[in-house]
């Protein structure tokens, strides 16, 4: 019985000692989630093409002459020569741009998704088919060829001068609509080294990545060049280098604390702040200003036998109303929940909150970087 109690005490003590370590591991992230390998990246592709088979919702040729020129050029390449001066009245054709992202290590014969967007005045691309379109990279070389039926997630209808539309009809996607024709070289490092590039530059995270690699591989295997790049010594043999990278990218690392930041979207009124935002004690007063303009028609009748004319005019009335803004004290807080509660206590809308946060930052009460997008 005494041995059982002693064993239980030892297990409890071991658990208490290992609990912080397990907590750190639970918050850790893999290196592959924090950084990317230099040189391993996607490449943007773009092309110009035509979408055919539309149900009368294509470009108006009088306003988009490039659509007619493109169609005539395509027909001439297919052996159809139109007489000079031919006036084509097209309704089922639309000029489009085709964009795609070529993933790293893509090989000829693979398929990638493409996005098709109208550049003319087509009403809808729904039901259309993209004809063969070369996709070029920044160097002007053709890396893929796209063709296929468009998938447009939207619907629209019009009758009697009224119309209704759901989602966007001027753009669509073709899953697997492009075939890769050229491979982009992807060197895995130069010589004996590879570089790990952090997604977010941070000295603390770079130092911890370096320590994690040195602990797993050996001292001196990694060195942090700056807040973004960590250089790692890797085997020269390609097969050994791939297995080495697979081991490195799965190492757990606790990233550094993010800088306090508040993101303000001036178009939508969205306000987003992270956990590091803190507020000092301050007093805030905010009142709303509303302007109301009303107009009513007024008819002026001339006197009898005066020879005048009846005149219709508008009588406008402008009213400016300012709501009361109570002065409220916001206590100092070191947690995001307290900051949100204090701002909600003011009863401010997201648009008002943007002005309040900017004023608090100017007064030195808000400890965070404001970023307007």
RODRENMI-835070 format. One record per residue (C-alpha): residue number from 1; residue in one letter; x, y, z. Coordinates in steps of 0.02 Angstrom, whole numbers, plus 50000, padded with zeros to 5 digits. Layout:
@num: NUM; residu: A; c1: X; c2: Y; c3: Z
...
***
This chain:
@num: 1; residu: X; c1: 50000; c2: 50000; c3: 50000
@num: 2; residu: X; c1: 50141; c2: 50119; c3: 50044
@num: 3; residu: X; c1: 50228; c2: 50079; c3: 49879
@num: 4; residu: X; c1: 50066; c2: 50119; c3: 49784
@num: 5; residu: X; c1: 50051; c2: 50286; c3: 49872
@num: 6; residu: X; c1: 50233; c2: 50329; c3: 49836
@num: 7; residu: X; c1: 50210; c2: 50283; c3: 49652
@num: 8; residu: X; c1: 50054; c2: 50390; c3: 49642
@num: 9; residu: X; c1: 50146; c2: 50539; c3: 49715
@num: 10; residu: X; c1: 50287; c2: 50517; c3: 49590
@num: 11; residu: X; c1: 50165; c2: 50511; c3: 49444
@num: 12; residu: X; c1: 50076; c2: 50669; c3: 49505
@num: 13; residu: X; c1: 50243; c2: 50758; c3: 49523
@num: 14; residu: X; c1: 50297; c2: 50702; c3: 49349
@num: 15; residu: X; c1: 50134; c2: 50764; c3: 49277
@num: 16; residu: X; c1: 50155; c2: 50935; c3: 49359
@num: 17; residu: X; c1: 50331; c2: 50948; c3: 49289
@num: 18; residu: X; c1: 50283; c2: 50899; c3: 49112
@num: 19; residu: X; c1: 50120; c2: 50999; c3: 49103
@num: 20; residu: X; c1: 50204; c2: 51163; c3: 49051
@num: 21; residu: X; c1: 50302; c2: 51073; c3: 48916
@num: 22; residu: X; c1: 50145; c2: 50993; c3: 48846
@num: 23; residu: X; c1: 50058; c2: 51162; c3: 48850
@num: 24; residu: X; c1: 50199; c2: 51238; c3: 48748
@num: 25; residu: X; c1: 50190; c2: 51096; c3: 48622
@num: 26; residu: X; c1: 50002; c2: 51121; c3: 48606
@num: 27; residu: X; c1: 50031; c2: 51304; c3: 48557
@num: 28; residu: X; c1: 50178; c2: 51264; c3: 48441
@num: 29; residu: X; c1: 50165; c2: 51272; c3: 48253
@num: 30; residu: X; c1: 50260; c2: 51178; c3: 48120
@num: 31; residu: X; c1: 50398; c2: 51265; c3: 48025
@num: 32; residu: X; c1: 50304; c2: 51230; c3: 47863
@num: 33; residu: X; c1: 50161; c2: 51338; c3: 47931
@num: 34; residu: X; c1: 50278; c2: 51480; c3: 47978
@num: 35; residu: X; c1: 50400; c2: 51484; c3: 47832
@num: 36; residu: X; c1: 50425; c2: 51436; c3: 47651
@num: 37; residu: X; c1: 50578; c2: 51375; c3: 47557
@num: 38; residu: X; c1: 50664; c2: 51505; c3: 47450
@num: 39; residu: X; c1: 50633; c2: 51472; c3: 47265
@num: 40; residu: X; c1: 50480; c2: 51363; c3: 47293
@num: 41; residu: X; c1: 50339; c2: 51476; c3: 47238
@num: 42; residu: X; c1: 50189; c2: 51486; c3: 47122
@num: 43; residu: X; c1: 50190; c2: 51589; c3: 46961
@num: 44; residu: X; c1: 50049; c2: 51695; c3: 46890
@num: 45; residu: X; c1: 49986; c2: 51663; c3: 46713
@num: 46; residu: X; c1: 49874; c2: 51769; c3: 46602
@num: 47; residu: X; c1: 49796; c2: 51753; c3: 46431
@num: 48; residu: X; c1: 49669; c2: 51833; c3: 46315
@num: 49; residu: X; c1: 49531; c2: 51730; c3: 46236
@num: 50; residu: X; c1: 49352; c2: 51716; c3: 46178
@num: 51; residu: X; c1: 49200; c2: 51637; c3: 46260
@num: 52; residu: X; c1: 49072; c2: 51571; c3: 46136
@num: 53; residu: X; c1: 48902; c2: 51490; c3: 46149
@num: 54; residu: X; c1: 48820; c2: 51626; c3: 46254
@num: 55; residu: X; c1: 48631; c2: 51644; c3: 46248
@num: 56; residu: X; c1: 48625; c2: 51820; c3: 46176
@num: 57; residu: X; c1: 48719; c2: 51893; c3: 46324
@num: 58; residu: X; c1: 48886; c2: 51924; c3: 46240
@num: 59; residu: X; c1: 48978; c2: 52086; c3: 46197
@num: 60; residu: X; c1: 48893; c2: 52223; c3: 46096
@num: 61; residu: X; c1: 49006; c2: 52231; c3: 45945
@num: 62; residu: X; c1: 48974; c2: 52417; c3: 45914
@num: 63; residu: X; c1: 49055; c2: 52458; c3: 46081
@num: 64; residu: X; c1: 49186; c2: 52319; c3: 46088
@num: 65; residu: X; c1: 49271; c2: 52312; c3: 45916
@num: 66; residu: X; c1: 49413; c2: 52206; c3: 45985
@num: 67; residu: X; c1: 49291; c2: 52061; c3: 46005
@num: 68; residu: X; c1: 49254; c2: 52063; c3: 45818
@num: 69; residu: X; c1: 49439; c2: 52079; c3: 45775
@num: 70; residu: X; c1: 49482; c2: 51932; c3: 45887
@num: 71; residu: X; c1: 49346; c2: 51823; c3: 45812
@num: 72; residu: X; c1: 49398; c2: 51864; c3: 45633
@num: 73; residu: X; c1: 49579; c2: 51826; c3: 45675
@num: 74; residu: X; c1: 49529; c2: 51658; c3: 45752
@num: 75; residu: X; c1: 49423; c2: 51614; c3: 45601
@num: 76; residu: X; c1: 49564; c2: 51657; c3: 45480
@num: 77; residu: X; c1: 49679; c2: 51538; c3: 45574
@num: 78; residu: X; c1: 49547; c2: 51403; c3: 45555
@num: 79; residu: X; c1: 49538; c2: 51432; c3: 45366
@num: 80; residu: X; c1: 49382; c2: 51543; c3: 45361
@num: 81; residu: X; c1: 49419; c2: 51705; c3: 45269
@num: 82; residu: X; c1: 49283; c2: 51837; c3: 45278
@num: 83; residu: X; c1: 49264; c2: 51971; c3: 45143
@num: 84; residu: X; c1: 49334; c2: 52142; c3: 45185
@num: 85; residu: X; c1: 49208; c2: 52258; c3: 45263
@num: 86; residu: X; c1: 49101; c2: 52119; c3: 45335
@num: 87; residu: X; c1: 48992; c2: 52186; c3: 45475
@num: 88; residu: X; c1: 48971; c2: 52052; c3: 45607
@num: 89; residu: X; c1: 48829; c2: 52073; c3: 45731
@num: 90; residu: X; c1: 48882; c2: 51957; c3: 45871
@num: 91; residu: X; c1: 48779; c2: 51918; c3: 46025
@num: 92; residu: X; c1: 48849; c2: 51752; c3: 46081
@num: 93; residu: X; c1: 49035; c2: 51795; c3: 46094
@num: 94; residu: X; c1: 49129; c2: 51886; c3: 46233
@num: 95; residu: X; c1: 49310; c2: 51939; c3: 46250
@num: 96; residu: X; c1: 49387; c2: 51882; c3: 46415
@num: 97; residu: X; c1: 49549; c2: 51876; c3: 46513
@num: 98; residu: X; c1: 49602; c2: 51707; c3: 46581
@num: 99; residu: X; c1: 49709; c2: 51701; c3: 46738
@num: 100; residu: X; c1: 49785; c2: 51555; c3: 46832
@num: 101; residu: X; c1: 49916; c2: 51515; c3: 46963
@num: 102; residu: X; c1: 50048; c2: 51387; c3: 46915
@num: 103; residu: X; c1: 50093; c2: 51287; c3: 47072
@num: 104; residu: X; c1: 50275; c2: 51243; c3: 47108
@num: 105; residu: X; c1: 50344; c2: 51082; c3: 47034
@num: 106; residu: X; c1: 50204; c2: 51073; c3: 46904
@num: 107; residu: X; c1: 50245; c2: 50953; c3: 46762
@num: 108; residu: X; c1: 50185; c2: 50954; c3: 46581
@num: 109; residu: X; c1: 50018; c2: 50865; c3: 46567
@num: 110; residu: X; c1: 49950; c2: 50920; c3: 46736
@num: 111; residu: X; c1: 49790; c2: 51021; c3: 46745
@num: 112; residu: X; c1: 49760; c2: 51180; c3: 46843
@num: 113; residu: X; c1: 49607; c2: 51287; c3: 46878
@num: 114; residu: X; c1: 49580; c2: 51449; c3: 46783
@num: 115; residu: X; c1: 49473; c2: 51603; c3: 46811
@num: 116; residu: X; c1: 49385; c2: 51685; c3: 46663
@num: 117; residu: X; c1: 49331; c2: 51868; c3: 46675
@num: 118; residu: X; c1: 49242; c2: 51976; c3: 46546
@num: 119; residu: X; c1: 49332; c2: 52131; c3: 46484
@num: 120; residu: X; c1: 49192; c2: 52194; c3: 46371
@num: 121; residu: X; c1: 49010; c2: 52231; c3: 46406
@num: 122; residu: X; c1: 48944; c2: 52054; c3: 46408
@num: 123; residu: X; c1: 48792; c2: 52036; c3: 46520
@num: 124; residu: X; c1: 48831; c2: 51857; c3: 46572
@num: 125; residu: X; c1: 48957; c2: 51719; c3: 46539
@num: 126; residu: X; c1: 48839; c2: 51584; c3: 46600
@num: 127; residu: X; c1: 48833; c2: 51434; c3: 46484
@num: 128; residu: X; c1: 48985; c2: 51490; c3: 46382
@num: 129; residu: X; c1: 49135; c2: 51391; c3: 46322
@num: 130; residu: X; c1: 49312; c2: 51458; c3: 46323
@num: 131; residu: X; c1: 49404; c2: 51419; c3: 46161
@num: 132; residu: X; c1: 49588; c2: 51371; c3: 46164
@num: 133; residu: X; c1: 49686; c2: 51510; c3: 46251
@num: 134; residu: X; c1: 49875; c2: 51513; c3: 46280
@num: 135; residu: X; c1: 49926; c2: 51568; c3: 46456
@num: 136; residu: X; c1: 50090; c2: 51662; c3: 46470
@num: 137; residu: X; c1: 50203; c2: 51703; c3: 46614
@num: 138; residu: X; c1: 50296; c2: 51864; c3: 46653
@num: 139; residu: X; c1: 50434; c2: 51813; c3: 46532
@num: 140; residu: X; c1: 50313; c2: 51800; c3: 46385
@num: 141; residu: X; c1: 50328; c2: 51611; c3: 46370
@num: 142; residu: X; c1: 50175; c2: 51499; c3: 46356
@num: 143; residu: X; c1: 50162; c2: 51386; c3: 46509
@num: 144; residu: X; c1: 49984; c2: 51319; c3: 46492
@num: 145; residu: X; c1: 49837; c2: 51311; c3: 46372
@num: 146; residu: X; c1: 49659; c2: 51336; c3: 46435
@num: 147; residu: X; c1: 49493; c2: 51277; c3: 46361
@num: 148; residu: X; c1: 49328; c2: 51214; c3: 46427
@num: 149; residu: X; c1: 49153; c2: 51252; c3: 46488
@num: 150; residu: X; c1: 49131; c2: 51392; c3: 46615
@num: 151; residu: X; c1: 49057; c2: 51368; c3: 46787
@num: 152; residu: X; c1: 48968; c2: 51530; c3: 46836
@num: 153; residu: X; c1: 48890; c2: 51527; c3: 47009
@num: 154; residu: X; c1: 48751; c2: 51653; c3: 46981
@num: 155; residu: X; c1: 48585; c2: 51683; c3: 46898
@num: 156; residu: X; c1: 48492; c2: 51830; c3: 46825
@num: 157; residu: X; c1: 48329; c2: 51872; c3: 46737
@num: 158; residu: X; c1: 48252; c2: 52027; c3: 46659
@num: 159; residu: X; c1: 48078; c2: 52066; c3: 46591
@num: 160; residu: X; c1: 47970; c2: 52219; c3: 46571
@num: 161; residu: X; c1: 48107; c2: 52339; c3: 46622
@num: 162; residu: X; c1: 48140; c2: 52247; c3: 46786
@num: 163; residu: X; c1: 48287; c2: 52136; c3: 46823
@num: 164; residu: X; c1: 48353; c2: 52026; c3: 46962
@num: 165; residu: X; c1: 48526; c2: 51955; c3: 46984
@num: 166; residu: X; c1: 48606; c2: 51836; c3: 47109
@num: 167; residu: X; c1: 48797; c2: 51839; c3: 47126
@num: 168; residu: X; c1: 48914; c2: 51893; c3: 46988
@num: 169; residu: X; c1: 48885; c2: 51841; c3: 46808
@num: 170; residu: X; c1: 49036; c2: 51920; c3: 46722
@num: 171; residu: X; c1: 49165; c2: 51797; c3: 46789
@num: 172; residu: X; c1: 49177; c2: 51610; c3: 46809
@num: 173; residu: X; c1: 49298; c2: 51466; c3: 46836
@num: 174; residu: X; c1: 49348; c2: 51310; c3: 46742
@num: 175; residu: X; c1: 49407; c2: 51175; c3: 46863
@num: 176; residu: X; c1: 49557; c2: 51088; c3: 46784
@num: 177; residu: X; c1: 49530; c2: 51197; c3: 46631
@num: 178; residu: X; c1: 49713; c2: 51222; c3: 46584
@num: 179; residu: X; c1: 49846; c2: 51096; c3: 46539
@num: 180; residu: X; c1: 50026; c2: 51133; c3: 46588
@num: 181; residu: X; c1: 50141; c2: 51135; c3: 46437
@num: 182; residu: X; c1: 50305; c2: 51197; c3: 46511
@num: 183; residu: X; c1: 50394; c2: 51165; c3: 46676
@num: 184; residu: X; c1: 50464; c2: 51304; c3: 46784
@num: 185; residu: X; c1: 50634; c2: 51259; c3: 46862
@num: 186; residu: X; c1: 50625; c2: 51254; c3: 47052
@num: 187; residu: X; c1: 50800; c2: 51241; c3: 47127
@num: 188; residu: X; c1: 50799; c2: 51186; c3: 47308
@num: 189; residu: X; c1: 50934; c2: 51303; c3: 47371
@num: 190; residu: X; c1: 51105; c2: 51346; c3: 47304
@num: 191; residu: X; c1: 51254; c2: 51236; c3: 47345
@num: 192; residu: X; c1: 51257; c2: 51171; c3: 47523
@num: 193; residu: X; c1: 51124; c2: 51286; c3: 47593
@num: 194; residu: X; c1: 50937; c2: 51317; c3: 47583
@num: 195; residu: X; c1: 50848; c2: 51471; c3: 47648
@num: 196; residu: X; c1: 50689; c2: 51467; c3: 47752
@num: 197; residu: X; c1: 50588; c2: 51627; c3: 47728
@num: 198; residu: X; c1: 50467; c2: 51670; c3: 47868
@num: 199; residu: X; c1: 50293; c2: 51721; c3: 47813
@num: 200; residu: X; c1: 50296; c2: 51862; c3: 47941
@num: 201; residu: X; c1: 50466; c2: 51938; c3: 47982
@num: 202; residu: X; c1: 50502; c2: 51925; c3: 48168
@num: 203; residu: X; c1: 50669; c2: 51914; c3: 48258
@num: 204; residu: X; c1: 50599; c2: 51804; c3: 48397
@num: 205; residu: X; c1: 50523; c2: 51679; c3: 48277
@num: 206; residu: X; c1: 50681; c2: 51674; c3: 48170
@num: 207; residu: X; c1: 50787; c2: 51639; c3: 48323
@num: 208; residu: X; c1: 50671; c2: 51500; c3: 48382
@num: 209; residu: X; c1: 50669; c2: 51419; c3: 48209
@num: 210; residu: X; c1: 50859; c2: 51422; c3: 48209
@num: 211; residu: X; c1: 50865; c2: 51343; c3: 48383
@num: 212; residu: X; c1: 50738; c2: 51208; c3: 48335
@num: 213; residu: X; c1: 50838; c2: 51158; c3: 48179
@num: 214; residu: X; c1: 51003; c2: 51157; c3: 48274
@num: 215; residu: X; c1: 50926; c2: 51050; c3: 48411
@num: 216; residu: X; c1: 50859; c2: 50924; c3: 48286
@num: 217; residu: X; c1: 51006; c2: 50919; c3: 48163
@num: 218; residu: X; c1: 51157; c2: 50981; c3: 48260
@num: 219; residu: X; c1: 51239; c2: 51141; c3: 48316
@num: 220; residu: X; c1: 51290; c2: 51254; c3: 48173
@num: 221; residu: X; c1: 51168; c2: 51180; c3: 48048
@num: 222; residu: X; c1: 51059; c2: 51337; c3: 48046
@num: 223; residu: X; c1: 51094; c2: 51523; c3: 48063
@num: 224; residu: X; c1: 50973; c2: 51669; c3: 48061
@num: 225; residu: X; c1: 51026; c2: 51800; c3: 47932
@num: 226; residu: X; c1: 50892; c2: 51926; c3: 47982
@num: 227; residu: X; c1: 50713; c2: 51934; c3: 48045
@num: 228; residu: X; c1: 50650; c2: 51841; c3: 47891
@num: 229; residu: X; c1: 50782; c2: 51721; c3: 47824
@num: 230; residu: X; c1: 50857; c2: 51569; c3: 47913
@num: 231; residu: X; c1: 50997; c2: 51481; c3: 47818
@num: 232; residu: X; c1: 51008; c2: 51292; c3: 47841
@num: 233; residu: X; c1: 51148; c2: 51175; c3: 47785
@num: 234; residu: X; c1: 51072; c2: 51032; c3: 47685
@num: 235; residu: X; c1: 51137; c2: 50876; c3: 47595
@num: 236; residu: X; c1: 51184; c2: 50897; c3: 47411
@num: 237; residu: X; c1: 51103; c2: 50735; c3: 47354
@num: 238; residu: X; c1: 50925; c2: 50772; c3: 47293
@num: 239; residu: X; c1: 50842; c2: 50621; c3: 47377
@num: 240; residu: X; c1: 50929; c2: 50655; c3: 47542
@num: 241; residu: X; c1: 50888; c2: 50840; c3: 47528
@num: 242; residu: X; c1: 50702; c2: 50803; c3: 47506
@num: 243; residu: X; c1: 50697; c2: 50689; c3: 47658
@num: 244; residu: X; c1: 50797; c2: 50818; c3: 47756
@num: 245; residu: X; c1: 50671; c2: 50955; c3: 47712
@num: 246; residu: X; c1: 50525; c2: 50841; c3: 47757
@num: 247; residu: X; c1: 50603; c2: 50820; c3: 47929
@num: 248; residu: X; c1: 50641; c2: 51004; c3: 47952
@num: 249; residu: X; c1: 50470; c2: 51073; c3: 47900
@num: 250; residu: X; c1: 50379; c2: 50966; c3: 48030
@num: 251; residu: X; c1: 50481; c2: 51029; c3: 48179
@num: 252; residu: X; c1: 50371; c2: 51118; c3: 48309
@num: 253; residu: X; c1: 50412; c2: 51300; c3: 48347
@num: 254; residu: X; c1: 50327; c2: 51425; c3: 48462
@num: 255; residu: X; c1: 50313; c2: 51586; c3: 48359
@num: 256; residu: X; c1: 50346; c2: 51755; c3: 48437
@num: 257; residu: X; c1: 50203; c2: 51860; c3: 48501
@num: 258; residu: X; c1: 50119; c2: 51961; c3: 48365
@num: 259; residu: X; c1: 50131; c2: 52150; c3: 48372
@num: 260; residu: X; c1: 49975; c2: 52240; c3: 48433
@num: 261; residu: X; c1: 49877; c2: 52291; c3: 48279
@num: 262; residu: X; c1: 49703; c2: 52357; c3: 48236
@num: 263; residu: X; c1: 49641; c2: 52335; c3: 48057
@num: 264; residu: X; c1: 49512; c2: 52461; c3: 47994
@num: 265; residu: X; c1: 49419; c2: 52432; c3: 47831
@num: 266; residu: X; c1: 49357; c2: 52602; c3: 47775
@num: 267; residu: X; c1: 49246; c2: 52528; c3: 47638
@num: 268; residu: X; c1: 49148; c2: 52404; c3: 47744
@num: 269; residu: X; c1: 49171; c2: 52478; c3: 47918
@num: 270; residu: X; c1: 49250; c2: 52318; c3: 47985
@num: 271; residu: X; c1: 49361; c2: 52332; c3: 48138
@num: 272; residu: X; c1: 49476; c2: 52188; c3: 48186
@num: 273; residu: X; c1: 49603; c2: 52188; c3: 48328
@num: 274; residu: X; c1: 49717; c2: 52053; c3: 48395
@num: 275; residu: X; c1: 49746; c2: 51992; c3: 48572
@num: 276; residu: X; c1: 49897; c2: 52105; c3: 48603
@num: 277; residu: X; c1: 49795; c2: 52267; c3: 48597
@num: 278; residu: X; c1: 49790; c2: 52361; c3: 48763
@num: 279; residu: X; c1: 49707; c2: 52523; c3: 48818
@num: 280; residu: X; c1: 49756; c2: 52651; c3: 48950
@num: 281; residu: X; c1: 49628; c2: 52739; c3: 49057
@num: 282; residu: X; c1: 49544; c2: 52878; c3: 48958
@num: 283; residu: X; c1: 49378; c2: 52970; c3: 48937
@num: 284; residu: X; c1: 49281; c2: 52961; c3: 48773
@num: 285; residu: X; c1: 49131; c2: 53062; c3: 48714
@num: 286; residu: X; c1: 49054; c2: 53028; c3: 48544
@num: 287; residu: X; c1: 48895; c2: 53103; c3: 48471
@num: 288; residu: X; c1: 48810; c2: 53069; c3: 48305
@num: 289; residu: X; c1: 48773; c2: 53207; c3: 48180
@num: 290; residu: X; c1: 48624; c2: 53178; c3: 48065
@num: 291; residu: X; c1: 48569; c2: 53287; c3: 47918
@num: 292; residu: X; c1: 48391; c2: 53271; c3: 47850
@num: 293; residu: X; c1: 48340; c2: 53351; c3: 47685
@num: 294; residu: X; c1: 48157; c2: 53348; c3: 47633
@num: 295; residu: X; c1: 48080; c2: 53418; c3: 47475
@num: 296; residu: X; c1: 47899; c2: 53447; c3: 47425
@num: 297; residu: X; c1: 47825; c2: 53514; c3: 47261
@num: 298; residu: X; c1: 47748; c2: 53689; c3: 47262
@num: 299; residu: X; c1: 47635; c2: 53757; c3: 47122
@num: 300; residu: X; c1: 47628; c2: 53946; c3: 47092
@num: 301; residu: X; c1: 47467; c2: 54008; c3: 47010
@num: 302; residu: X; c1: 47465; c2: 54178; c3: 46922
@num: 303; residu: X; c1: 47330; c2: 54308; c3: 46959
@num: 304; residu: X; c1: 47175; c2: 54308; c3: 46847
@num: 305; residu: X; c1: 47197; c2: 54400; c3: 46680
@num: 306; residu: X; c1: 47380; c2: 54434; c3: 46721
@num: 307; residu: X; c1: 47446; c2: 54336; c3: 46573
@num: 308; residu: X; c1: 47563; c2: 54236; c3: 46684
@num: 309; residu: X; c1: 47597; c2: 54049; c3: 46681
@num: 310; residu: X; c1: 47581; c2: 53914; c3: 46812
@num: 311; residu: X; c1: 47752; c2: 53869; c3: 46879
@num: 312; residu: X; c1: 47799; c2: 53712; c3: 46977
@num: 313; residu: X; c1: 47941; c2: 53728; c3: 47103
@num: 314; residu: X; c1: 48021; c2: 53630; c3: 47244
@num: 315; residu: X; c1: 48025; c2: 53684; c3: 47426
@num: 316; residu: X; c1: 48174; c2: 53609; c3: 47518
@num: 317; residu: X; c1: 48195; c2: 53596; c3: 47706
@num: 318; residu: X; c1: 48361; c2: 53553; c3: 47787
@num: 319; residu: X; c1: 48371; c2: 53495; c3: 47967
@num: 320; residu: X; c1: 48532; c2: 53462; c3: 48062
@num: 321; residu: X; c1: 48519; c2: 53361; c3: 48221
@num: 322; residu: X; c1: 48658; c2: 53320; c3: 48343
@num: 323; residu: X; c1: 48633; c2: 53181; c3: 48467
@num: 324; residu: X; c1: 48705; c2: 53195; c3: 48641
@num: 325; residu: X; c1: 48872; c2: 53115; c3: 48670
@num: 326; residu: X; c1: 48898; c2: 53064; c3: 48851
@num: 327; residu: X; c1: 49072; c2: 53070; c3: 48920
@num: 328; residu: X; c1: 49119; c2: 52895; c3: 48976
@num: 329; residu: X; c1: 49277; c2: 52838; c3: 49061
@num: 330; residu: X; c1: 49364; c2: 52685; c3: 48990
@num: 331; residu: X; c1: 49470; c2: 52596; c3: 49120
@num: 332; residu: X; c1: 49644; c2: 52533; c3: 49081
@num: 333; residu: X; c1: 49638; c2: 52354; c3: 49018
@num: 334; residu: X; c1: 49765; c2: 52227; c3: 48963
@num: 335; residu: X; c1: 49651; c2: 52101; c3: 48878
@num: 336; residu: X; c1: 49556; c2: 52104; c3: 48715
@num: 337; residu: X; c1: 49392; c2: 52058; c3: 48800
@num: 338; residu: X; c1: 49399; c2: 52211; c3: 48913
@num: 339; residu: X; c1: 49437; c2: 52324; c3: 48764
@num: 340; residu: X; c1: 49287; c2: 52257; c3: 48668
@num: 341; residu: X; c1: 49172; c2: 52276; c3: 48819
@num: 342; residu: X; c1: 49228; c2: 52455; c3: 48848
@num: 343; residu: X; c1: 49199; c2: 52503; c3: 48665
@num: 344; residu: X; c1: 49029; c2: 52418; c3: 48660
@num: 345; residu: X; c1: 48978; c2: 52516; c3: 48816
@num: 346; residu: X; c1: 48988; c2: 52675; c3: 48712
@num: 347; residu: X; c1: 48852; c2: 52608; c3: 48596
@num: 348; residu: X; c1: 48956; c2: 52655; c3: 48444
@num: 349; residu: X; c1: 48931; c2: 52582; c3: 48271
@num: 350; residu: X; c1: 49080; c2: 52509; c3: 48177
@num: 351; residu: X; c1: 49098; c2: 52671; c3: 48080
@num: 352; residu: X; c1: 49097; c2: 52771; c3: 48243
@num: 353; residu: X; c1: 49220; c2: 52648; c3: 48320
@num: 354; residu: X; c1: 49345; c2: 52685; c3: 48182
@num: 355; residu: X; c1: 49343; c2: 52870; c3: 48229
@num: 356; residu: X; c1: 49355; c2: 52829; c3: 48415
@num: 357; residu: X; c1: 49504; c2: 52713; c3: 48392
@num: 358; residu: X; c1: 49596; c2: 52841; c3: 48287
@num: 359; residu: X; c1: 49565; c2: 52976; c3: 48418
@num: 360; residu: X; c1: 49622; c2: 52858; c3: 48558
@num: 361; residu: X; c1: 49781; c2: 52820; c3: 48459
@num: 362; residu: X; c1: 49815; c2: 53006; c3: 48437
@num: 363; residu: X; c1: 49789; c2: 53034; c3: 48623
@num: 364; residu: X; c1: 49912; c2: 52894; c3: 48666
@num: 365; residu: X; c1: 49782; c2: 52786; c3: 48754
@num: 366; residu: X; c1: 49779; c2: 52647; c3: 48624
@num: 367; residu: X; c1: 49935; c2: 52540; c3: 48617
@num: 368; residu: X; c1: 49924; c2: 52465; c3: 48444
@num: 369; residu: X; c1: 49966; c2: 52502; c3: 48263
@num: 370; residu: X; c1: 49819; c2: 52562; c3: 48158
@num: 371; residu: X; c1: 49813; c2: 52492; c3: 47981
@num: 372; residu: X; c1: 49680; c2: 52555; c3: 47859
@num: 373; residu: X; c1: 49640; c2: 52442; c3: 47712
***
